[in-house]
């Protein structure tokens, strides 16, 4: 049985001992994926800034920054 208590989930096992599971542990995979998304978006923006024709990539840079903010 799971019940949420202030960001902490408690799971009761068959021997009635409680194991505390922190909310961030439960969602660690999602957190890792979001961080990878942010890194990829920032990388794209940085590479656009290194281009000779950077002005032509203004919209792409804006989208990359928005992408990173969402992640």
CHARMM internal coordinates of N, CA and C (Angstrom, degrees):
IC EDIT
DIST 1 N 1 CA 1.4398
DIST 1 CA 1 C 1.5264
ANGL 1 N 1 CA 1 C 108.47
DIST 1 C 2 N 1.3088
ANGL 1 CA 1 C 2 N 116.76
DIHE 1 N 1 CA 1 C 2 N 133.74
DIST 2 N 2 CA 1.4626
ANGL 1 C 2 N 2 CA 121.65
DIHE 1 CA 1 C 2 N 2 CA 177.79
DIST 2 CA 2 C 1.5183
ANGL 2 N 2 CA 2 C 108.82
DIHE 1 C 2 N 2 CA 2 C -110.23
DIST 2 C 3 N 1.3189
ANGL 2 CA 2 C 3 N 116.16
DIHE 2 N 2 CA 2 C 3 N 138.35
DIST 3 N 3 CA 1.4579
ANGL 2 C 3 N 3 CA 118.78
DIHE 2 CA 2 C 3 N 3 CA 169.77
DIST 3 CA 3 C 1.5182
ANGL 3 N 3 CA 3 C 108.24
DIHE 2 C 3 N 3 CA 3 C -143.22
DIST 3 C 4 N 1.3112
ANGL 3 CA 3 C 4 N 115.72
DIHE 3 N 3 CA 3 C 4 N 136.37
DIST 4 N 4 CA 1.4600
ANGL 3 C 4 N 4 CA 121.10
DIHE 3 CA 3 C 4 N 4 CA -176.51
DIST 4 CA 4 C 1.5201
ANGL 4 N 4 CA 4 C 110.51
DIHE 3 C 4 N 4 CA 4 C -85.02
DIST 4 C 5 N 1.3176
ANGL 4 CA 4 C 5 N 115.72
DIHE 4 N 4 CA 4 C 5 N 134.20
DIST 5 N 5 CA 1.4545
ANGL 4 C 5 N 5 CA 120.78
DIHE 4 CA 4 C 5 N 5 CA 178.11
DIST 5 CA 5 C 1.5289
ANGL 5 N 5 CA 5 C 107.12
DIHE 4 C 5 N 5 CA 5 C -139.18
DIST 5 C 6 N 1.3161
ANGL 5 CA 5 C 6 N 117.58
DIHE 5 N 5 CA 5 C 6 N 101.91
DIST 6 N 6 CA 1.4541
ANGL 5 C 6 N 6 CA 121.07
DIHE 5 CA 5 C 6 N 6 CA 176.19
DIST 6 CA 6 C 1.5119
ANGL 6 N 6 CA 6 C 114.43
DIHE 5 C 6 N 6 CA 6 C 52.56
DIST 6 C 7 N 1.3189
ANGL 6 CA 6 C 7 N 118.37
DIHE 6 N 6 CA 6 C 7 N 45.45
DIST 7 N 7 CA 1.4587
ANGL 6 C 7 N 7 CA 121.60
DIHE 6 CA 6 C 7 N 7 CA 179.14
DIST 7 CA 7 C 1.5203
ANGL 7 N 7 CA 7 C 112.87
DIHE 6 C 7 N 7 CA 7 C 83.56
DIST 7 C 8 N 1.3288
ANGL 7 CA 7 C 8 N 118.12
DIHE 7 N 7 CA 7 C 8 N 0.46
DIST 8 N 8 CA 1.4612
ANGL 7 C 8 N 8 CA 121.78
DIHE 7 CA 7 C 8 N 8 CA 179.07
DIST 8 CA 8 C 1.5174
ANGL 8 N 8 CA 8 C 108.14
DIHE 7 C 8 N 8 CA 8 C -114.30
DIST 8 C 9 N 1.3067
ANGL 8 CA 8 C 9 N 116.02
DIHE 8 N 8 CA 8 C 9 N 133.41
DIST 9 N 9 CA 1.4579
ANGL 8 C 9 N 9 CA 120.86
DIHE 8 CA 8 C 9 N 9 CA 176.27
DIST 9 CA 9 C 1.5199
ANGL 9 N 9 CA 9 C 107.88
DIHE 8 C 9 N 9 CA 9 C -105.20
DIST 9 C 10 N 1.2946
ANGL 9 CA 9 C 10 N 116.09
DIHE 9 N 9 CA 9 C 10 N 140.13
DIST 10 N 10 CA 1.4556
ANGL 9 C 10 N 10 CA 120.26
DIHE 9 CA 9 C 10 N 10 CA 178.35
DIST 10 CA 10 C 1.5275
ANGL 10 N 10 CA 10 C 108.22
DIHE 9 C 10 N 10 CA 10 C -117.65
DIST 10 C 11 N 1.3194
ANGL 10 CA 10 C 11 N 115.35
DIHE 10 N 10 CA 10 C 11 N 131.77
DIST 11 N 11 CA 1.4656
ANGL 10 C 11 N 11 CA 120.66
DIHE 10 CA 10 C 11 N 11 CA 178.18
DIST 11 CA 11 C 1.5216
ANGL 11 N 11 CA 11 C 107.07
DIHE 10 C 11 N 11 CA 11 C -117.46
DIST 11 C 12 N 1.3023
ANGL 11 CA 11 C 12 N 116.23
DIHE 11 N 11 CA 11 C 12 N 124.05
DIST 12 N 12 CA 1.4574
ANGL 11 C 12 N 12 CA 120.30
DIHE 11 CA 11 C 12 N 12 CA 179.94
DIST 12 CA 12 C 1.5179
ANGL 12 N 12 CA 12 C 107.98
DIHE 11 C 12 N 12 CA 12 C -94.67
DIST 12 C 13 N 1.3411
ANGL 12 CA 12 C 13 N 116.83
DIHE 12 N 12 CA 12 C 13 N 126.92
DIST 13 N 13 CA 1.4575
ANGL 12 C 13 N 13 CA 119.05
DIHE 12 CA 12 C 13 N 13 CA 179.51
DIST 13 CA 13 C 1.5287
ANGL 13 N 13 CA 13 C 110.69
DIHE 12 C 13 N 13 CA 13 C -95.07
DIST 13 C 14 N 1.3142
ANGL 13 CA 13 C 14 N 117.47
DIHE 13 N 13 CA 13 C 14 N -176.89
DIST 14 N 14 CA 1.4576
ANGL 13 C 14 N 14 CA 121.96
DIHE 13 CA 13 C 14 N 14 CA -173.51
DIST 14 CA 14 C 1.5280
ANGL 14 N 14 CA 14 C 112.98
DIHE 13 C 14 N 14 CA 14 C -64.90
DIST 14 C 15 N 1.3168
ANGL 14 CA 14 C 15 N 118.02
DIHE 14 N 14 CA 14 C 15 N -26.64
DIST 15 N 15 CA 1.4599
ANGL 14 C 15 N 15 CA 120.13
DIHE 14 CA 14 C 15 N 15 CA -179.02
DIST 15 CA 15 C 1.5262
ANGL 15 N 15 CA 15 C 111.12
DIHE 14 C 15 N 15 CA 15 C -89.75
DIST 15 C 16 N 1.3048
ANGL 15 CA 15 C 16 N 117.86
DIHE 15 N 15 CA 15 C 16 N 10.48
DIST 16 N 16 CA 1.4590
ANGL 15 C 16 N 16 CA 127.28
DIHE 15 CA 15 C 16 N 16 CA 178.57
DIST 16 CA 16 C 1.5266
ANGL 16 N 16 CA 16 C 114.15
DIHE 15 C 16 N 16 CA 16 C 64.62
DIST 16 C 17 N 1.3191
ANGL 16 CA 16 C 17 N 117.36
DIHE 16 N 16 CA 16 C 17 N 13.89
DIST 17 N 17 CA 1.4602
ANGL 16 C 17 N 17 CA 120.34
DIHE 16 CA 16 C 17 N 17 CA 171.60
DIST 17 CA 17 C 1.5207
ANGL 17 N 17 CA 17 C 107.11
DIHE 16 C 17 N 17 CA 17 C -82.05
DIST 17 C 18 N 1.3233
ANGL 17 CA 17 C 18 N 116.05
DIHE 17 N 17 CA 17 C 18 N 142.18
DIST 18 N 18 CA 1.4597
ANGL 17 C 18 N 18 CA 119.51
DIHE 17 CA 17 C 18 N 18 CA 179.10
DIST 18 CA 18 C 1.5128
ANGL 18 N 18 CA 18 C 110.51
DIHE 17 C 18 N 18 CA 18 C -96.58
DIST 18 C 19 N 1.3051
ANGL 18 CA 18 C 19 N 114.95
DIHE 18 N 18 CA 18 C 19 N 137.96
DIST 19 N 19 CA 1.4517
ANGL 18 C 19 N 19 CA 121.25
DIHE 18 CA 18 C 19 N 19 CA 174.44
DIST 19 CA 19 C 1.5283
ANGL 19 N 19 CA 19 C 106.59
DIHE 18 C 19 N 19 CA 19 C -113.80
DIST 19 C 20 N 1.3136
ANGL 19 CA 19 C 20 N 117.04
DIHE 19 N 19 CA 19 C 20 N 126.34
DIST 20 N 20 CA 1.4552
ANGL 19 C 20 N 20 CA 121.03
DIHE 19 CA 19 C 20 N 20 CA -179.14
DIST 20 CA 20 C 1.5139
ANGL 20 N 20 CA 20 C 109.33
DIHE 19 C 20 N 20 CA 20 C -88.52
DIST 20 C 21 N 1.3116
ANGL 20 CA 20 C 21 N 115.90
DIHE 20 N 20 CA 20 C 21 N 127.40
DIST 21 N 21 CA 1.4650
ANGL 20 C 21 N 21 CA 122.55
DIHE 20 CA 20 C 21 N 21 CA 177.11
DIST 21 CA 21 C 1.5155
ANGL 21 N 21 CA 21 C 106.88
DIHE 20 C 21 N 21 CA 21 C -118.26
DIST 21 C 22 N 1.3072
ANGL 21 CA 21 C 22 N 116.63
DIHE 21 N 21 CA 21 C 22 N 116.88
DIST 22 N 22 CA 1.4627
ANGL 21 C 22 N 22 CA 121.28
DIHE 21 CA 21 C 22 N 22 CA 178.61
DIST 22 CA 22 C 1.5282
ANGL 22 N 22 CA 22 C 108.47
DIHE 21 C 22 N 22 CA 22 C -71.44
DIST 22 C 23 N 1.3178
ANGL 22 CA 22 C 23 N 116.85
DIHE 22 N 22 CA 22 C 23 N 145.98
DIST 23 N 23 CA 1.4646
ANGL 22 C 23 N 23 CA 121.36
DIHE 22 CA 22 C 23 N 23 CA -177.85
DIST 23 CA 23 C 1.5246
ANGL 23 N 23 CA 23 C 111.46
DIHE 22 C 23 N 23 CA 23 C -58.64
DIST 23 C 24 N 1.3483
ANGL 23 CA 23 C 24 N 117.48
DIHE 23 N 23 CA 23 C 24 N -38.54
DIST 24 N 24 CA 1.4599
ANGL 23 C 24 N 24 CA 118.87
DIHE 23 CA 23 C 24 N 24 CA -179.04
DIST 24 CA 24 C 1.5282
ANGL 24 N 24 CA 24 C 111.57
DIHE 23 C 24 N 24 CA 24 C -67.05
DIST 24 C 25 N 1.3331
ANGL 24 CA 24 C 25 N 117.87
DIHE 24 N 24 CA 24 C 25 N -27.09
DIST 25 N 25 CA 1.4627
ANGL 24 C 25 N 25 CA 120.62
DIHE 24 CA 24 C 25 N 25 CA 176.74
DIST 25 CA 25 C 1.5225
ANGL 25 N 25 CA 25 C 110.76
DIHE 24 C 25 N 25 CA 25 C -70.27
DIST 25 C 26 N 1.3090
ANGL 25 CA 25 C 26 N 115.83
DIHE 25 N 25 CA 25 C 26 N -38.77
DIST 26 N 26 CA 1.4609
ANGL 25 C 26 N 26 CA 120.55
DIHE 25 CA 25 C 26 N 26 CA -179.69
DIST 26 CA 26 C 1.5301
ANGL 26 N 26 CA 26 C 111.01
DIHE 25 C 26 N 26 CA 26 C -63.31
DIST 26 C 27 N 1.3291
ANGL 26 CA 26 C 27 N 116.32
DIHE 26 N 26 CA 26 C 27 N -35.21
DIST 27 N 27 CA 1.4626
ANGL 26 C 27 N 27 CA 121.24
DIHE 26 CA 26 C 27 N 27 CA -175.59
DIST 27 CA 27 C 1.5252
ANGL 27 N 27 CA 27 C 113.19
DIHE 26 C 27 N 27 CA 27 C -106.77
DIST 27 C 28 N 1.3313
ANGL 27 CA 27 C 28 N 118.03
DIHE 27 N 27 CA 27 C 28 N 19.13
DIST 28 N 28 CA 1.4610
ANGL 27 C 28 N 28 CA 121.10
DIHE 27 CA 27 C 28 N 28 CA -175.50
DIST 28 CA 28 C 1.5313
ANGL 28 N 28 CA 28 C 112.26
DIHE 27 C 28 N 28 CA 28 C -58.19
DIST 28 C 29 N 1.3249
ANGL 28 CA 28 C 29 N 117.61
DIHE 28 N 28 CA 28 C 29 N -39.12
DIST 29 N 29 CA 1.4654
ANGL 28 C 29 N 29 CA 120.40
DIHE 28 CA 28 C 29 N 29 CA 179.52
DIST 29 CA 29 C 1.5327
ANGL 29 N 29 CA 29 C 110.65
DIHE 28 C 29 N 29 CA 29 C -60.88
DIST 29 C 30 N 1.3133
ANGL 29 CA 29 C 30 N 116.85
DIHE 29 N 29 CA 29 C 30 N -43.73
DIST 30 N 30 CA 1.4644
ANGL 29 C 30 N 30 CA 121.90
DIHE 29 CA 29 C 30 N 30 CA 178.63
DIST 30 CA 30 C 1.5298
ANGL 30 N 30 CA 30 C 110.43
DIHE 29 C 30 N 30 CA 30 C -65.12
DIST 30 C 31 N 1.3255
ANGL 30 CA 30 C 31 N 116.68
DIHE 30 N 30 CA 30 C 31 N -42.88
DIST 31 N 31 CA 1.4660
ANGL 30 C 31 N 31 CA 121.06
DIHE 30 CA 30 C 31 N 31 CA 178.28
DIST 31 CA 31 C 1.5182
ANGL 31 N 31 CA 31 C 110.40
DIHE 30 C 31 N 31 CA 31 C -60.28
DIST 31 C 32 N 1.3219
ANGL 31 CA 31 C 32 N 117.00
DIHE 31 N 31 CA 31 C 32 N -44.33
DIST 32 N 32 CA 1.4704
ANGL 31 C 32 N 32 CA 121.38
DIHE 31 CA 31 C 32 N 32 CA 179.25
DIST 32 CA 32 C 1.5233
ANGL 32 N 32 CA 32 C 111.59
DIHE 31 C 32 N 32 CA 32 C -62.89
DIST 32 C 33 N 1.3333
ANGL 32 CA 32 C 33 N 116.79
DIHE 32 N 32 CA 32 C 33 N -42.01
DIST 33 N 33 CA 1.4675
ANGL 32 C 33 N 33 CA 120.48
DIHE 32 CA 32 C 33 N 33 CA 179.45
DIST 33 CA 33 C 1.5325
ANGL 33 N 33 CA 33 C 111.41
DIHE 32 C 33 N 33 CA 33 C -65.85
DIST 33 C 34 N 1.3177
ANGL 33 CA 33 C 34 N 116.99
DIHE 33 N 33 CA 33 C 34 N -40.49
DIST 34 N 34 CA 1.4744
ANGL 33 C 34 N 34 CA 120.80
DIHE 33 CA 33 C 34 N 34 CA 177.94
DIST 34 CA 34 C 1.5270
ANGL 34 N 34 CA 34 C 110.67
DIHE 33 C 34 N 34 CA 34 C -64.11
DIST 34 C 35 N 1.3137
ANGL 34 CA 34 C 35 N 116.80
DIHE 34 N 34 CA 34 C 35 N -40.31
DIST 35 N 35 CA 1.4642
ANGL 34 C 35 N 35 CA 120.27
DIHE 34 CA 34 C 35 N 35 CA 178.28
DIST 35 CA 35 C 1.5239
ANGL 35 N 35 CA 35 C 110.48
DIHE 34 C 35 N 35 CA 35 C -64.75
DIST 35 C 36 N 1.3347
ANGL 35 CA 35 C 36 N 117.53
DIHE 35 N 35 CA 35 C 36 N -41.68
DIST 36 N 36 CA 1.4676
ANGL 35 C 36 N 36 CA 121.03
DIHE 35 CA 35 C 36 N 36 CA 177.65
DIST 36 CA 36 C 1.5312
ANGL 36 N 36 CA 36 C 110.49
DIHE 35 C 36 N 36 CA 36 C -62.22
DIST 36 C 37 N 1.3241
ANGL 36 CA 36 C 37 N 117.60
DIHE 36 N 36 CA 36 C 37 N -37.95
DIST 37 N 37 CA 1.4588
ANGL 36 C 37 N 37 CA 122.50
DIHE 36 CA 36 C 37 N 37 CA 176.84
DIST 37 CA 37 C 1.5238
ANGL 37 N 37 CA 37 C 110.23
DIHE 36 C 37 N 37 CA 37 C -61.87
DIST 37 C 38 N 1.3259
ANGL 37 CA 37 C 38 N 116.30
DIHE 37 N 37 CA 37 C 38 N -47.64
DIST 38 N 38 CA 1.4582
ANGL 37 C 38 N 38 CA 121.39
DIHE 37 CA 37 C 38 N 38 CA 178.97
DIST 38 CA 38 C 1.5282
ANGL 38 N 38 CA 38 C 110.97
DIHE 37 C 38 N 38 CA 38 C -58.53
DIST 38 C 39 N 1.3133
ANGL 38 CA 38 C 39 N 117.47
DIHE 38 N 38 CA 38 C 39 N -45.25
DIST 39 N 39 CA 1.4654
ANGL 38 C 39 N 39 CA 121.83
DIHE 38 CA 38 C 39 N 39 CA -179.74
DIST 39 CA 39 C 1.5291
ANGL 39 N 39 CA 39 C 110.53
DIHE 38 C 39 N 39 CA 39 C -61.90
DIST 39 C 40 N 1.3270
ANGL 39 CA 39 C 40 N 117.16
DIHE 39 N 39 CA 39 C 40 N -42.57
DIST 40 N 40 CA 1.4671
ANGL 39 C 40 N 40 CA 120.87
DIHE 39 CA 39 C 40 N 40 CA 179.85
DIST 40 CA 40 C 1.5248
ANGL 40 N 40 CA 40 C 111.41
DIHE 39 C 40 N 40 CA 40 C -64.44
DIST 40 C 41 N 1.3257
ANGL 40 CA 40 C 41 N 117.08
DIHE 40 N 40 CA 40 C 41 N -43.26
DIST 41 N 41 CA 1.4689
ANGL 40 C 41 N 41 CA 121.05
DIHE 40 CA 40 C 41 N 41 CA 179.59
DIST 41 CA 41 C 1.5293
ANGL 41 N 41 CA 41 C 111.06
DIHE 40 C 41 N 41 CA 41 C -64.71
DIST 41 C 42 N 1.3218
ANGL 41 CA 41 C 42 N 116.92
DIHE 41 N 41 CA 41 C 42 N -43.51
DIST 42 N 42 CA 1.4663
ANGL 41 C 42 N 42 CA 120.48
DIHE 41 CA 41 C 42 N 42 CA 178.43
DIST 42 CA 42 C 1.5270
ANGL 42 N 42 CA 42 C 111.21
DIHE 41 C 42 N 42 CA 42 C -64.69
DIST 42 C 43 N 1.3164
ANGL 42 CA 42 C 43 N 116.46
DIHE 42 N 42 CA 42 C 43 N -37.00
DIST 43 N 43 CA 1.4677
ANGL 42 C 43 N 43 CA 120.45
DIHE 42 CA 42 C 43 N 43 CA 178.19
DIST 43 CA 43 C 1.5260
ANGL 43 N 43 CA 43 C 110.33
DIHE 42 C 43 N 43 CA 43 C -62.61
DIST 43 C 44 N 1.3193
ANGL 43 CA 43 C 44 N 116.77
DIHE 43 N 43 CA 43 C 44 N -44.78
DIST 44 N 44 CA 1.4719
ANGL 43 C 44 N 44 CA 120.44
DIHE 43 CA 43 C 44 N 44 CA 178.86
DIST 44 CA 44 C 1.5279
ANGL 44 N 44 CA 44 C 111.00
DIHE 43 C 44 N 44 CA 44 C -60.90
DIST 44 C 45 N 1.3225
ANGL 44 CA 44 C 45 N 116.56
DIHE 44 N 44 CA 44 C 45 N -44.96
DIST 45 N 45 CA 1.4686
ANGL 44 C 45 N 45 CA 120.14
DIHE 44 CA 44 C 45 N 45 CA 179.65
DIST 45 CA 45 C 1.5228
ANGL 45 N 45 CA 45 C 110.77
DIHE 44 C 45 N 45 CA 45 C -61.89
DIST 45 C 46 N 1.3117
ANGL 45 CA 45 C 46 N 116.96
DIHE 45 N 45 CA 45 C 46 N -43.29
DIST 46 N 46 CA 1.4659
ANGL 45 C 46 N 46 CA 121.39
DIHE 45 CA 45 C 46 N 46 CA 179.63
DIST 46 CA 46 C 1.5241
ANGL 46 N 46 CA 46 C 111.30
DIHE 45 C 46 N 46 CA 46 C -62.82
DIST 46 C 47 N 1.3083
ANGL 46 CA 46 C 47 N 116.80
DIHE 46 N 46 CA 46 C 47 N -41.92
DIST 47 N 47 CA 1.4682
ANGL 46 C 47 N 47 CA 119.99
DIHE 46 CA 46 C 47 N 47 CA 178.81
DIST 47 CA 47 C 1.5241
ANGL 47 N 47 CA 47 C 111.39
DIHE 46 C 47 N 47 CA 47 C -66.07
DIST 47 C 48 N 1.3120
ANGL 47 CA 47 C 48 N 117.91
DIHE 47 N 47 CA 47 C 48 N -37.62
DIST 48 N 48 CA 1.4657
ANGL 47 C 48 N 48 CA 121.10
DIHE 47 CA 47 C 48 N 48 CA 176.48
DIST 48 CA 48 C 1.5291
ANGL 48 N 48 CA 48 C 110.50
DIHE 47 C 48 N 48 CA 48 C -61.37
DIST 48 C 49 N 1.3327
ANGL 48 CA 48 C 49 N 115.85
DIHE 48 N 48 CA 48 C 49 N -39.57
DIST 49 N 49 CA 1.4663
ANGL 48 C 49 N 49 CA 120.14
DIHE 48 CA 48 C 49 N 49 CA -179.77
DIST 49 CA 49 C 1.5223
ANGL 49 N 49 CA 49 C 112.57
DIHE 48 C 49 N 49 CA 49 C -66.62
DIST 49 C 50 N 1.3136
ANGL 49 CA 49 C 50 N 117.45
DIHE 49 N 49 CA 49 C 50 N -20.40
DIST 50 N 50 CA 1.4662
ANGL 49 C 50 N 50 CA 122.01
DIHE 49 CA 49 C 50 N 50 CA -179.89
DIST 50 CA 50 C 1.5343
ANGL 50 N 50 CA 50 C 112.97
DIHE 49 C 50 N 50 CA 50 C -87.01
DIST 50 C 51 N 1.3119
ANGL 50 CA 50 C 51 N 116.63
DIHE 50 N 50 CA 50 C 51 N -8.77
DIST 51 N 51 CA 1.4684
ANGL 50 C 51 N 51 CA 120.46
DIHE 50 CA 50 C 51 N 51 CA -178.41
DIST 51 CA 51 C 1.5237
ANGL 51 N 51 CA 51 C 111.26
DIHE 50 C 51 N 51 CA 51 C -73.00
DIST 51 C 52 N 1.3245
ANGL 51 CA 51 C 52 N 116.01
DIHE 51 N 51 CA 51 C 52 N 150.21
DIST 52 N 52 CA 1.4659
ANGL 51 C 52 N 52 CA 121.76
DIHE 51 CA 51 C 52 N 52 CA 177.99
DIST 52 CA 52 C 1.5292
ANGL 52 N 52 CA 52 C 111.10
DIHE 51 C 52 N 52 CA 52 C -63.97
DIST 52 C 53 N 1.3105
ANGL 52 CA 52 C 53 N 117.01
DIHE 52 N 52 CA 52 C 53 N -40.57
DIST 53 N 53 CA 1.4616
ANGL 52 C 53 N 53 CA 122.31
DIHE 52 CA 52 C 53 N 53 CA -179.03
DIST 53 CA 53 C 1.5325
ANGL 53 N 53 CA 53 C 110.21
DIHE 52 C 53 N 53 CA 53 C -98.05
DIST 53 C 54 N 1.3107
ANGL 53 CA 53 C 54 N 116.09
DIHE 53 N 53 CA 53 C 54 N 52.77
DIST 54 N 54 CA 1.4548
ANGL 53 C 54 N 54 CA 121.98
DIHE 53 CA 53 C 54 N 54 CA -175.38
DIST 54 CA 54 C 1.5317
ANGL 54 N 54 CA 54 C 112.26
DIHE 53 C 54 N 54 CA 54 C -57.84
DIST 54 C 55 N 1.3083
ANGL 54 CA 54 C 55 N 117.46
DIHE 54 N 54 CA 54 C 55 N -37.33
DIST 55 N 55 CA 1.4684
ANGL 54 C 55 N 55 CA 121.00
DIHE 54 CA 54 C 55 N 55 CA -178.08
DIST 55 CA 55 C 1.5330
ANGL 55 N 55 CA 55 C 111.38
DIHE 54 C 55 N 55 CA 55 C -57.82
DIST 55 C 56 N 1.3328
ANGL 55 CA 55 C 56 N 116.67
DIHE 55 N 55 CA 55 C 56 N -35.76
DIST 56 N 56 CA 1.4653
ANGL 55 C 56 N 56 CA 120.60
DIHE 55 CA 55 C 56 N 56 CA 178.94
DIST 56 CA 56 C 1.5347
ANGL 56 N 56 CA 56 C 111.66
DIHE 55 C 56 N 56 CA 56 C -68.55
DIST 56 C 57 N 1.3094
ANGL 56 CA 56 C 57 N 116.90
DIHE 56 N 56 CA 56 C 57 N -17.75
DIST 57 N 57 CA 1.4597
ANGL 56 C 57 N 57 CA 121.38
DIHE 56 CA 56 C 57 N 57 CA -177.00
DIST 57 CA 57 C 1.5300
ANGL 57 N 57 CA 57 C 113.23
DIHE 56 C 57 N 57 CA 57 C -101.31
DIST 57 C 58 N 1.3145
ANGL 57 CA 57 C 58 N 116.93
DIHE 57 N 57 CA 57 C 58 N 13.59
DIST 58 N 58 CA 1.4680
ANGL 57 C 58 N 58 CA 121.36
DIHE 57 CA 57 C 58 N 58 CA -176.87
DIST 58 CA 58 C 1.5257
ANGL 58 N 58 CA 58 C 111.87
DIHE 57 C 58 N 58 CA 58 C -54.58
DIST 58 C 59 N 1.3057
ANGL 58 CA 58 C 59 N 116.87
DIHE 58 N 58 CA 58 C 59 N -48.29
DIST 59 N 59 CA 1.4795
ANGL 58 C 59 N 59 CA 120.80
DIHE 58 CA 58 C 59 N 59 CA -178.50
DIST 59 CA 59 C 1.5309
ANGL 59 N 59 CA 59 C 110.55
DIHE 58 C 59 N 59 CA 59 C -63.78
DIST 59 C 60 N 1.3113
ANGL 59 CA 59 C 60 N 116.85
DIHE 59 N 59 CA 59 C 60 N -40.04
DIST 60 N 60 CA 1.4613
ANGL 59 C 60 N 60 CA 121.21
DIHE 59 CA 59 C 60 N 60 CA 178.59
DIST 60 CA 60 C 1.5307
ANGL 60 N 60 CA 60 C 110.29
DIHE 59 C 60 N 60 CA 60 C -62.30
DIST 60 C 61 N 1.3130
ANGL 60 CA 60 C 61 N 116.71
DIHE 60 N 60 CA 60 C 61 N -42.33
DIST 61 N 61 CA 1.4647
ANGL 60 C 61 N 61 CA 121.19
DIHE 60 CA 60 C 61 N 61 CA 179.02
DIST 61 CA 61 C 1.5284
ANGL 61 N 61 CA 61 C 109.91
DIHE 60 C 61 N 61 CA 61 C -63.93
DIST 61 C 62 N 1.3250
ANGL 61 CA 61 C 62 N 117.01
DIHE 61 N 61 CA 61 C 62 N -43.04
DIST 62 N 62 CA 1.4684
ANGL 61 C 62 N 62 CA 120.52
DIHE 61 CA 61 C 62 N 62 CA 177.94
DIST 62 CA 62 C 1.5187
ANGL 62 N 62 CA 62 C 110.94
DIHE 61 C 62 N 62 CA 62 C -59.70
DIST 62 C 63 N 1.3316
ANGL 62 CA 62 C 63 N 116.83
DIHE 62 N 62 CA 62 C 63 N -43.96
DIST 63 N 63 CA 1.4582
ANGL 62 C 63 N 63 CA 120.56
DIHE 62 CA 62 C 63 N 63 CA 178.68
DIST 63 CA 63 C 1.5275
ANGL 63 N 63 CA 63 C 111.99
DIHE 62 C 63 N 63 CA 63 C -64.44
DIST 63 C 64 N 1.3372
ANGL 63 CA 63 C 64 N 115.86
DIHE 63 N 63 CA 63 C 64 N -40.59
DIST 64 N 64 CA 1.4670
ANGL 63 C 64 N 64 CA 119.63
DIHE 63 CA 63 C 64 N 64 CA 178.28
DIST 64 CA 64 C 1.5225
ANGL 64 N 64 CA 64 C 110.76
DIHE 63 C 64 N 64 CA 64 C -61.90
DIST 64 C 65 N 1.3196
ANGL 64 CA 64 C 65 N 117.30
DIHE 64 N 64 CA 64 C 65 N -42.42
DIST 65 N 65 CA 1.4659
ANGL 64 C 65 N 65 CA 121.16
DIHE 64 CA 64 C 65 N 65 CA 179.33
DIST 65 CA 65 C 1.5341
ANGL 65 N 65 CA 65 C 110.48
DIHE 64 C 65 N 65 CA 65 C -66.33
DIST 65 C 66 N 1.3251
ANGL 65 CA 65 C 66 N 117.19
DIHE 65 N 65 CA 65 C 66 N -39.44
DIST 66 N 66 CA 1.4662
ANGL 65 C 66 N 66 CA 120.19
DIHE 65 CA 65 C 66 N 66 CA 177.37
DIST 66 CA 66 C 1.5354
ANGL 66 N 66 CA 66 C 110.41
DIHE 65 C 66 N 66 CA 66 C -65.02
DIST 66 C 67 N 1.3065
ANGL 66 CA 66 C 67 N 115.53
DIHE 66 N 66 CA 66 C 67 N -41.34
DIST 67 N 67 CA 1.4632
ANGL 66 C 67 N 67 CA 121.40
DIHE 66 CA 66 C 67 N 67 CA 177.16
DIST 67 CA 67 C 1.5295
ANGL 67 N 67 CA 67 C 109.81
DIHE 66 C 67 N 67 CA 67 C -57.38
DIST 67 C 68 N 1.3229
ANGL 67 CA 67 C 68 N 116.58
DIHE 67 N 67 CA 67 C 68 N -48.37
DIST 68 N 68 CA 1.4654
ANGL 67 C 68 N 68 CA 120.95
DIHE 67 CA 67 C 68 N 68 CA -179.45
DIST 68 CA 68 C 1.5254
ANGL 68 N 68 CA 68 C 111.16
DIHE 67 C 68 N 68 CA 68 C -61.68
DIST 68 C 69 N 1.3159
ANGL 68 CA 68 C 69 N 117.07
DIHE 68 N 68 CA 68 C 69 N -39.90
DIST 69 N 69 CA 1.4659
ANGL 68 C 69 N 69 CA 120.48
DIHE 68 CA 68 C 69 N 69 CA 179.87
DIST 69 CA 69 C 1.5173
ANGL 69 N 69 CA 69 C 111.55
DIHE 68 C 69 N 69 CA 69 C -64.74
DIST 69 C 70 N 1.3251
ANGL 69 CA 69 C 70 N 117.10
DIHE 69 N 69 CA 69 C 70 N -37.17
DIST 70 N 70 CA 1.4637
ANGL 69 C 70 N 70 CA 121.65
DIHE 69 CA 69 C 70 N 70 CA 179.63
DIST 70 CA 70 C 1.5287
ANGL 70 N 70 CA 70 C 110.43
DIHE 69 C 70 N 70 CA 70 C -68.67
DIST 70 C 71 N 1.3156
ANGL 70 CA 70 C 71 N 115.10
DIHE 70 N 70 CA 70 C 71 N -40.30
DIST 71 N 71 CA 1.4736
ANGL 70 C 71 N 71 CA 119.18
DIHE 70 CA 70 C 71 N 71 CA -179.62
DIST 71 CA 71 C 1.4993
ANGL 71 N 71 CA 71 C 110.47
DIHE 70 C 71 N 71 CA 71 C -62.05
END
COOR INIT
IC SEED 1 N 1 CA 1 C
IC BUILD
